[in-house]
């Protein structure tokens, strides 16, 4: 039994794009909540809207602090192993993509995907570097890195405070 291929087209109209984003985001968050409950999984989703506003989601059944603590308790080796696995999987998916699929737009989109993948890799490397600093903070001797760490702490603490206020 074969699956029907759905051709996706980028939405150009801002109002239509906003409406579609809102509906799809609700569905994505519902699925993430279901997965967290059914599979006993810790999930954090960071989604940027078409207007570049970030939306951080985590299931109400899982405290954000606990999820972040789990992440920070992972060894550098474990994080590097996951990063490597994810990169290999993405590269394999990209290489195995059927060249005839969506042939009208494939070459330009492939180039965009390569650029986006590179940008995602840079962001991942930057965040991995920041997490490494948290393993041994007394060894950080760069003021810029300390400032990044401080800003990160302030943002996480304000987010935790906001959640505590919302939960009563």
C-alpha positions as CSV (number, residue, x, y, z in Angstrom):
1,X,0.0,0.0,0.0
2,X,1.7,3.2,-1.2
3,X,1.5,6.6,0.4
4,X,0.1,9.4,-1.6
5,X,2.6,12.2,-2.2
6,X,1.5,15.6,-1.3
7,X,3.1,18.5,-3.0
8,X,3.7,21.4,-0.7
9,X,3.9,25.0,-2.0
10,X,5.2,28.0,-0.1
11,X,2.4,30.3,0.9
12,X,3.1,33.9,-0.3
13,X,0.1,35.8,1.1
14,X,1.0,37.0,4.7
15,X,-2.6,36.6,6.0
16,X,-2.9,33.1,4.6
17,X,0.6,32.3,5.9
18,X,-0.3,33.5,9.4
19,X,-3.6,31.6,9.5
20,X,-1.9,28.3,8.3
21,X,0.9,28.8,10.8
22,X,-1.5,29.2,13.7
23,X,-3.5,26.1,12.7
24,X,-0.5,23.9,12.1
25,X,1.2,25.1,15.3
26,X,-1.8,24.1,17.4
27,X,-1.7,20.6,15.8
28,X,2.0,20.3,16.3
29,X,1.8,21.3,20.0
30,X,-1.1,18.9,20.5
31,X,0.9,16.0,19.0
32,X,3.9,17.0,21.1
33,X,1.7,16.9,24.3
34,X,0.3,13.5,23.3
35,X,3.8,12.1,22.7
36,X,5.0,13.4,26.0
37,X,2.1,11.7,27.8
38,X,1.8,8.5,25.8
39,X,5.6,7.9,25.5
40,X,6.7,9.4,28.8
41,X,9.0,11.7,26.9
42,X,10.5,15.1,27.7
43,X,9.9,17.5,24.8
44,X,10.9,21.1,24.1
45,X,9.9,22.8,20.9
46,X,11.2,26.1,19.7
47,X,9.2,27.4,16.8
48,X,9.7,30.7,15.0
49,X,6.6,32.2,13.5
50,X,6.5,33.7,10.0
51,X,7.1,37.1,11.7
52,X,10.2,35.7,13.5
53,X,8.6,35.6,16.9
54,X,10.0,32.6,18.9
55,X,7.5,30.3,20.7
56,X,8.9,27.9,23.3
57,X,6.7,24.9,24.1
58,X,7.0,22.2,26.7
59,X,4.3,19.9,28.0
60,X,2.5,21.1,31.1
61,X,3.0,17.7,32.5
62,X,6.8,18.2,32.5
63,X,8.4,21.0,34.4
64,X,10.8,23.0,32.2
65,X,13.4,23.0,34.9
66,X,13.5,19.2,34.9
67,X,13.8,19.0,31.2
68,X,16.7,21.6,31.1
69,X,18.4,19.8,34.1
70,X,18.3,16.5,32.1
71,X,19.9,18.2,29.1
72,X,22.6,19.9,31.3
73,X,23.3,16.6,33.0
74,X,24.1,14.9,29.7
75,X,27.8,14.4,29.2
76,X,29.7,16.1,26.5
77,X,30.2,12.7,24.9
78,X,26.4,12.0,24.9
79,X,25.6,15.3,23.4
80,X,28.3,14.9,20.7
81,X,27.1,11.4,19.9
82,X,23.5,12.7,19.5
83,X,24.6,15.6,17.3
84,X,26.7,13.2,15.1
85,X,23.8,10.8,14.8
86,X,21.3,13.6,13.9
87,X,23.7,15.0,11.3
88,X,24.3,11.6,9.7
89,X,20.5,11.0,9.6
90,X,19.8,14.4,8.0
91,X,22.6,13.9,5.5
92,X,21.3,10.4,4.6
93,X,17.8,11.8,4.2
94,X,19.1,14.6,2.0
95,X,21.2,12.3,-0.2
96,X,18.4,9.8,-0.6
97,X,15.9,12.4,-1.7
98,X,14.2,11.3,-4.9
99,X,15.5,13.7,-7.6
100,X,12.3,13.5,-9.6
101,X,10.2,14.5,-6.6
102,X,8.9,18.0,-7.0
103,X,11.2,18.5,-10.0
104,X,9.8,21.9,-10.8
105,X,11.4,23.5,-7.7
106,X,14.1,21.0,-6.7
107,X,17.4,22.7,-7.6
108,X,16.8,26.0,-5.9
109,X,15.2,24.4,-2.9
110,X,18.1,21.9,-2.5
111,X,20.5,24.8,-2.4
112,X,18.3,26.5,0.3
113,X,18.1,23.3,2.3
114,X,21.9,23.0,2.2
115,X,22.3,26.6,3.4
116,X,19.7,26.0,6.1
117,X,21.4,22.8,7.2
118,X,24.7,24.6,7.4
119,X,23.1,27.4,9.5
120,X,21.5,24.9,11.7
121,X,24.8,23.2,12.2
122,X,26.5,26.4,13.1
123,X,23.7,27.1,15.7
124,X,24.0,23.6,17.1
125,X,27.8,24.0,17.4
126,X,27.4,27.3,19.1
127,X,24.9,25.9,21.6
128,X,27.1,22.8,22.2
129,X,30.0,25.2,23.0
130,X,27.8,27.1,25.4
131,X,26.7,23.8,27.1
132,X,30.4,22.8,27.4
133,X,31.0,25.9,29.3
134,X,28.4,24.9,31.8
135,X,30.2,21.7,32.6
136,X,33.2,23.6,33.8
137,X,32.2,27.2,34.4
138,X,35.2,28.0,36.6
139,X,37.5,27.4,33.5
140,X,35.8,30.0,31.3
141,X,38.2,32.9,31.0
142,X,36.5,34.8,28.1
143,X,34.3,37.7,29.2
144,X,32.1,37.4,26.2
145,X,31.3,33.7,27.0
146,X,30.6,34.6,30.6
147,X,28.2,37.3,29.4
148,X,26.4,34.8,27.2
149,X,26.2,32.4,30.1
150,X,24.8,35.1,32.4
151,X,22.3,36.2,29.7
152,X,21.2,32.6,29.3
153,X,20.7,32.2,33.1
154,X,18.7,35.4,33.3
155,X,16.4,34.3,30.4
156,X,15.9,30.8,31.9
157,X,15.2,32.2,35.3
158,X,12.7,34.7,34.0
159,X,11.0,32.0,32.0
160,X,10.8,29.7,35.1
161,X,9.4,32.6,37.1
162,X,6.8,33.3,34.4
163,X,5.7,29.7,34.4
164,X,5.5,29.6,38.2
165,X,3.3,32.7,38.2
166,X,1.1,31.2,35.5
167,X,0.8,28.0,37.5
168,X,-0.1,29.8,40.6
